[in-house]
């Protein structure tokens, strides 16, 4: 059985690869340009563009299961190619936004839901992974931390930040054993943690003081757009952050239920990523 991991250059894709390799699975990693991929020993590499169906046939040849990043453009071509290749199961990295009752007008939810619905209608099995906030979002503070500060809106927003390795472990387990077909799994870290608390953890792990500077929503939106976010998206993200100052984001025990292991804490994430802030 060969398992294809798309988006293998990303934090989550790499975590899926490593977890599958550790479990002794046969893995193929794909990216638009496979020559740029750094993969574990024994992992085959293939170039594939999810928006170009002509590149998918060689990537999917002999593949029984796929870890898929959300990419609405080309999803119909992917479904057709996967069906033709005899793929039996697709595990999608979606978003917790699609599970929110307020998501009807959300562009983020709409983006992910388009792929979810295409997979649900496909002839093969699907499992939807719906994590909330990623612990890796803290990497966006690297430049600020070099100055001894953490700049963030809503410093007391309480989010269930999840370690990418927990998403990877969940995905790998399901890809390997074909479990949880037809399910949408809401993933989170072990507890709600504020951005202020994250900054304190990072200060302790890095061994230097960090001052929290709270941005206004307008300042935060301006920074996000400067980083390349579509201008219509920051207001949605910021509204979601503001809500969690009043009601913490949902925390689940799905990581433990699927893998048998407790979800990793933000401190564990920070310790593992210490070098990324040096």
N, C-alpha and C positions, 0 to 999 in steps of 0.2 A: 504494500500500500504506500503510495507516494502522496504527500501532503504539500500543497502549494501555499506559500505565504506571500501575499502581495504587500506592497508597502514596506518591504523588508529593511529599508534604510531608517525608518522611524523608530522612536523609542519603544512603542508597543510591538511593532513587527519584529524588532530584534529580540524582545523578551519572549515572543511566541517561538521564534526560531530556537533560542537557547533552551527553552523548556521542552520542546519537541525532541531536540537532539539529546538532552539529558534522559529522556524517556526511551531512547533507542529507536525513534521513528525515522523513516526515510523522508527527507525534506528537500524541497526545491524552493529557492527564494527568487522573487521577481522584483524588478524595478524597471523604470523606463530605460535605464542604461545599466545593464548588469555589470559592466566593467567597473563601475564605481562602488559596487557592493563589497563590504567587508563582512564575511559570513564565517560561522564556526567551521572547523574542519569537517569534511564529509558532506557539506551542504552544496548541492548543485545550484548554479545561478542561471537565470534566463531573463532576457529583456522582454518586457511586456508593457503595453500601454493600455490601460483599461478603457480609454476613449477610442482605441483603434482596434476593432475586432479582428483585423487581419493578423495582429501580433499574438492573439490569444491561443490559437490552435497549438502551436509548439509548446507554449507554456503549460497548457492543460493536458497535453498528451500523457496518458497513463495515470492521471491524477484522480484520486477518489474523494478527496476532501480539500477545501480551500478556506484559508483565512483571508477575508476580504475587507479592504478599507472602503469607506463610503465614497462613491464617485458617481453621482447621478448621470453625468454625461457618459453614455456608452453602456449603461446597465443592461439595456435590452440585448445588445450584442454580446455582453458577457454571459447572460442567461442562456442565450442560444448556443454559444460556444461551449459552455459548461454542460449543457444537456447533450450536445453532440459528442463530447468527450467521455460521457458516462459518469460525471461527477455525482456522488451520492449525498454529499452534505456540505453546506457552506455556513461558516461561522462569520457573522458580520460584526465589525466594530462600528456600532451605531452611537447613539447619544442618549443620555438620560432625559434630554429635552423632549423626546417624543413621548415620554410617559407622563409629562406634566399636564395637569388638567387645563393649564392656561396656554397650551402649545398650539392652539388652533391658528393663531395669527403669527406664530413664531417662524421666522425665516430659517433659523437653525433647525428647528424640528421639521419643517417642510423639506429641507435639503436631505435630511437623513430618512425621513419617512418615505420619500420617493423610492429609495433603494430597498427599504424594508418591504414595501408593498410588492415590488417586482420579485423579490425572493420568495415571499409568501405565496405568490401566484405561480411560481416555478414548479416543475415536476419533481425536483429533488428536495431533500429536507433542508431546513434552515434553522439556525439558532441566532438570535439577536442579542448582542451584548450591549447594554445600555448604562455605561458608567457616567457618573457625574463629573465633578472637577478632578483633574489629574494633578498629582503631586508635582509632576514635571513642569507645571505652569510656573513654579517658583524659579525656574531657570531664567524666566524673563526679568528677574531682579538682579541678574549678575552685574550689569553695569552700575546699578545703584549701590549694590553691596560693596563694590570696589571703592565707593565714596563713603561707606560707613552708614548708609541709609537703606530703608526699604520704603519705596513710594507705592502706595496702593489706595484705591478708593475703598470705602466701607471696611476699614481695618478690623471691625468686629463682626463681619459676616462669617457665619459658621457653616463650613462646607465639609463634606466627607471625603477629603482628598485621598485618592487611591494611587498606590504604587503601580507603576507600569508592569512590574513583574507579577503582580497579582492578576492583572488582566491577562498577561501572557500565560500564566499557569492555568487559569480557567479555560482560555481558548484551547490550549494544548490538550488538556484533559478531554474536552468535548470532541476535538478533532480526532483524537486517537481512538476514543471508544464509541463515538456516534451518539452519545447521550444528549438529553435535553432538546431533542428535535421538536420544532414547532414552538419553542418557548422564547420569551423575551426576559432576559435576566438583568435585573437592576443591580449594578455593582457599585460598591463604595469602599472607602477605607473603614477602619474600625470605629471611628468616632468623629463627631463634628469638631473641627479645629478652626479657629479664626486666623486671619492673615497676621494679626498681631502676635498670636501664639506661634505661628510658623516662623515669624521673624525672630522670636525669642529662642526657638529651637535652633535655628540656623546660627544665631549669635553664639550659643553655647557650643555647638558642634565645631564652628569655625574658630572659636576662641577669641572673638573680638566683638566689641559692642556694636549694635546696630540700632539706629534711631528710626522709628516709624514716622513717616510723613504721610498724612492722609490727604489724598487728592480729592478735588471736587469731581463730580461726575463729568463735568465739561472738560476738565483737564485730563481725566482718564480717557475719555473718548478721543480727544485730540491725539494723545500718545498712541492709542491703538490704531487709529487711522494712519498715523505716521509709520507704523510698523507694517502696514499693508492690509489691515482689516478693511473689508468693504464698509463704507460709511454708515450703511443701514444696520449693521450688526452690533456695534458697541452699545447702542441704547438698550437692546434686548438683553445683552449680557449684564449690563449694569443694573437693569431692573431686577434681574434674577438675583444678583448679589445683594441688592437692597432688601429683598424679601427675606434673605437668610439672616439679616440682622434681627428680624422679628421672629422667624421660625426656622430652626436649623434645617439644612438640606437632609434628605432622607438617608439614613444609614441602614444597611442591610447586612445579613450574615451569609450572603450567597457565596462569597469566596470560600468560606469554611465549608459550606454545604457541598460545593462542587469538588474542591481539592482536598478537603480534610485538614487544611491548615488555616490558622487564623490570618486575617489580612494584616499586612505589614503596617506599622505605624509611620507617621511622618518623620519621626526621629530616625527610624531605620532608613528611610529614603534619604534623609539629609546626610547620614553617615556614609552611605554608599556613594553619594554624589559630591562628597566634600571636595574632591579634586576639580570638579566643574566650576567651583567658585574661587579657585586659586589664581 
